[in-house]
Amino acid sequence: MLIVSISMLALFLCSTVANAQSSSKYVYNKDGNTEFVYTVDETGRYLTPKLKYEYAKDDKNNSIQKKAYRWNAGERKWMPYYLTTLSEVGNDSVVEYAAWDSKSQTYSLNFQKAVYNKGLENDVLSYESYKWNRKIGNWEIDQHFLLEDYLAGNTDSMN
């Protein structure tokens, strides 16, 4: 009986959380290289701004940068949130991330980098993630995955 009661309580709590998460509806509005994300209130009549994304593209129309902004309701303006840059270096695709630092007014917090090494047919052969070490001023590897080890289920080589 105790197990049934605990199971029912867990089911109730999980369904309550799921209902709370699904009650928010999002509306997306893309205009050129800018995308806005809004939430819709319970009545379905009012939108509240949440996020804004600005995309930059290269001469081949590939995305190379994404700036994200959060809506500040108190100041009624968009505030910088984070910056993601994408680049190709040889056979590697490099994705870099930095969060906005309001004190220095720069994207200088929580530096992270991911490097995807690609083969001849553009398939990913390996993945490495890095975190910036402020003390030594250099990137330090956080995780390294080889695709063949991942597909074989060999997790010993994964950090």
C-alpha positions as CSV (number, residue, x, y, z in Angstrom):
1,M,0.0,0.0,0.0
2,L,2.8,2.4,0.8
3,I,4.4,1.7,-2.6
4,V,1.1,2.4,-4.3
5,S,0.7,5.7,-2.4
6,I,4.2,6.8,-3.2
7,S,3.7,5.9,-6.9
8,M,0.4,7.8,-7.0
9,L,2.1,10.9,-5.4
10,A,4.9,10.7,-7.9
11,L,2.5,10.4,-10.8
12,F,0.5,13.4,-9.5
13,L,3.6,15.6,-9.0
14,C,5.0,14.7,-12.4
15,S,1.7,15.5,-14.2
16,T,1.4,18.8,-12.3
17,V,4.9,19.8,-13.5
18,A,4.1,18.6,-17.0
19,N,0.9,20.7,-17.0
20,A,2.7,23.8,-15.7
21,Q,5.4,23.4,-18.4
22,S,2.9,22.9,-21.2
23,S,0.7,25.9,-20.2
24,S,3.2,28.3,-21.7
25,K,2.7,28.9,-25.4
26,Y,5.4,30.5,-27.5
27,V,5.0,32.6,-30.6
28,Y,7.9,33.1,-33.0
29,N,8.2,36.0,-35.4
30,K,11.1,36.0,-37.8
31,D,11.9,39.1,-39.9
32,G,15.0,38.8,-42.0
33,N,18.0,38.1,-39.8
34,T,16.0,38.8,-36.6
35,E,13.7,36.4,-34.7
36,F,11.5,37.3,-31.7
37,V,10.1,34.8,-29.2
38,Y,7.0,35.8,-27.2
39,T,4.8,33.9,-24.6
40,V,1.1,34.0,-24.8
41,D,-1.0,34.5,-21.7
42,E,-3.8,32.2,-20.5
43,T,-6.4,34.1,-22.4
44,G,-4.5,33.8,-25.7
45,R,-4.8,37.5,-26.3
46,Y,-1.6,39.1,-25.0
47,L,2.0,38.5,-25.9
48,T,5.0,39.0,-23.6
49,P,8.4,39.4,-25.2
50,K,11.0,36.9,-24.0
51,L,13.9,36.5,-26.4
52,K,15.3,38.1,-29.5
53,Y,17.9,36.6,-31.8
54,E,20.0,38.4,-34.3
55,Y,21.8,36.3,-37.0
56,A,24.8,37.2,-39.1
57,K,25.6,35.3,-42.3
58,D,28.7,35.0,-44.5
59,D,28.8,35.6,-48.2
60,K,27.6,32.0,-48.8
61,N,24.5,32.7,-46.6
62,N,25.8,30.4,-43.8
63,S,25.1,31.5,-40.3
64,I,28.3,32.6,-38.6
65,Q,26.9,34.5,-35.5
66,K,23.9,34.5,-33.2
67,K,23.3,37.2,-30.6
68,A,20.6,36.5,-28.1
69,Y,18.8,39.1,-26.0
70,R,16.3,38.8,-23.1
71,W,13.4,41.2,-22.5
72,N,13.8,43.4,-19.4
73,A,10.2,44.2,-18.5
74,G,11.2,46.8,-15.9
75,E,13.3,48.8,-18.3
76,R,11.1,47.8,-21.3
77,K,14.1,47.0,-23.5
78,W,16.2,44.2,-24.9
79,M,19.3,43.3,-22.8
80,P,22.2,41.3,-24.3
81,Y,22.2,37.6,-23.1
82,Y,24.8,35.6,-25.1
83,L,26.8,35.4,-28.3
84,T,27.5,32.2,-30.3
85,T,29.9,32.3,-33.3
86,L,30.4,29.5,-35.9
87,S,33.5,29.1,-38.0
88,E,35.2,26.5,-40.2
89,V,38.9,25.8,-39.7
90,G,40.1,23.1,-42.1
91,N,37.9,20.0,-41.4
92,D,36.7,21.4,-38.1
93,S,33.5,23.2,-37.3
94,V,34.1,25.5,-34.3
95,V,31.2,26.8,-32.1
96,E,32.1,29.4,-29.5
97,Y,29.9,30.7,-26.7
98,A,30.1,33.7,-24.3
99,A,27.6,35.2,-22.0
100,W,27.0,38.9,-21.5
101,D,28.8,40.7,-18.7
102,S,26.8,43.8,-17.7
103,K,29.7,45.2,-15.7
104,S,32.2,45.3,-18.6
105,Q,29.5,45.6,-21.3
106,T,31.1,42.7,-23.2
107,Y,30.5,39.1,-24.0
108,S,33.1,37.9,-21.6
109,L,31.5,35.4,-19.2
110,N,31.4,31.6,-19.3
111,F,33.5,31.1,-22.4
112,Q,32.9,27.7,-24.0
113,K,34.0,26.1,-27.3
114,A,33.1,23.0,-29.1
115,V,35.1,21.5,-32.0
116,Y,33.5,19.0,-34.4
117,N,36.1,17.2,-36.6
118,K,34.5,16.2,-39.9
119,G,35.5,13.5,-42.4
120,L,35.5,13.7,-46.2
121,E,31.7,13.3,-46.5
122,N,31.0,15.9,-43.8
123,D,30.3,13.3,-41.2
124,V,31.4,14.0,-37.6
125,L,34.4,11.9,-36.6
126,S,35.0,13.5,-33.2
127,Y,33.8,16.1,-30.8
128,E,35.7,18.1,-28.2
129,S,34.4,20.7,-25.8
130,Y,36.5,23.3,-24.0
131,K,36.2,25.7,-21.2
132,W,38.2,28.9,-20.8
133,N,40.6,29.0,-17.9
134,R,40.9,32.6,-16.8
135,K,43.9,32.0,-14.5
136,I,46.1,30.8,-17.4
137,G,44.3,32.5,-20.2
138,N,43.9,29.4,-22.3
139,W,41.3,26.8,-23.4
140,E,41.2,23.5,-21.4
141,I,39.6,20.4,-22.8
142,D,36.4,19.4,-21.0
143,Q,35.2,16.4,-23.0
144,H,36.4,14.4,-26.0
145,F,34.3,11.9,-27.9
146,L,35.4,9.7,-30.9
147,L,32.4,8.7,-33.0
148,E,33.6,5.1,-33.5
149,D,33.9,4.7,-29.7
150,Y,30.5,6.3,-29.1
151,L,28.8,4.0,-31.7
152,A,30.5,0.9,-30.3
153,G,29.3,1.8,-26.8
154,N,32.8,2.2,-25.5
155,T,32.5,4.9,-22.8
156,D,36.0,4.4,-21.4
157,S,37.5,7.0,-23.9
158,M,34.8,9.6,-23.1
159,N,35.7,12.1,-20.4
